């Protein structure tokens, strides 16, 4: 099944400020002693998406 999803403003660039550890955690490196690093990075990404005019539920439709 080939379904294309259209994301409004999907090609716009955004800037997110992450620490090196946050970036590494998003790239797949695990910090077993500190799960908060990945949580913090994901929260920053989530916040930037929410601050855009499209809501996450609109992105999925």
Secondary structure by P-SEA (a helix, b strand, c coil): cbbbbbbccccbbbbbbbcaaaaaaaacccccccaaaaaaaaaaaaaaaaacccccccccc
